Amino acid sequence: MAEPLHVAYSPCPNDTFVFHAWAHGLVPGADAPEVTFADIDVTNSMAERGELDVLKISYGALPWVLEEYALLPCGGALGRGCGPLVLTRPGDSGDLGGRRVAVPSERSTAYLLFRLWAAKAVPGGLGEIVVLPFHEIMPAVRDGRVDAGLVIHEARFTYREYGLEKLADMGEAWELETGLPIPLGAIVARRSLGAERLHEISETIRASVRQAWEDPAASRPYVLAHSQEMDPAVADQHIGLYVNEFTADLGEAGYAAVRGLLTRAAAEGLVPPLGPGALEI
């Protein structure tokens, strides 16, 4: 029997919802993988070090790993109305020029979208960028340790509980400029597995997504067990926002969004340029 694949994804509801069936050996013809739970900044680093077989990473980290890993056409997170937010304290002037901003990672899609937005919206230039775990960003803004914070995940739904205000929606800015969906999280797999195996893994992930949609109650205990005491209603909102048609297949619009983001980011010197065929298996 072949060794099981080693897979890493976050404990966030969209990932546990998507991968529940595969992780539990419920996809016909596919063995259950060995799963590591880690936040996206950790899986980004794992991919850069060449660890594990299949990982959920940020599209912002993709250009650094494409030599060893192939982008799979399913299982990730793209969408509309689901972009990162920039938050400030009430009464803040909203001018980020020269100010301290907390971000979850400098190898994240959120950061790329933020820098592309700031290049136009903050003509005076940003001040210090402070990298914090995403769950520490809102308290840091609230307590005045930073002037603003770039937030992701369920913070879209909970920032008002911290007494914070939305300064800007990075996804909204991206969609208005490009008309494309927002590329957030990618699924990558080792190229050394071979094209046939990569296509098999893609079909397994698609089947896992379909099973999650067909019987959402089956994955609920798994989702809630790993959602860090998240309110079940928020978990449902999270899944509804981040699991969509692009999760089943990137399609033409999905690939256009990924190329658009990374091409613009490369032009700003934020990521390495994409080579020909870089997004192909």
Disulfide bonds with the S-S distance in Angstrom:
none
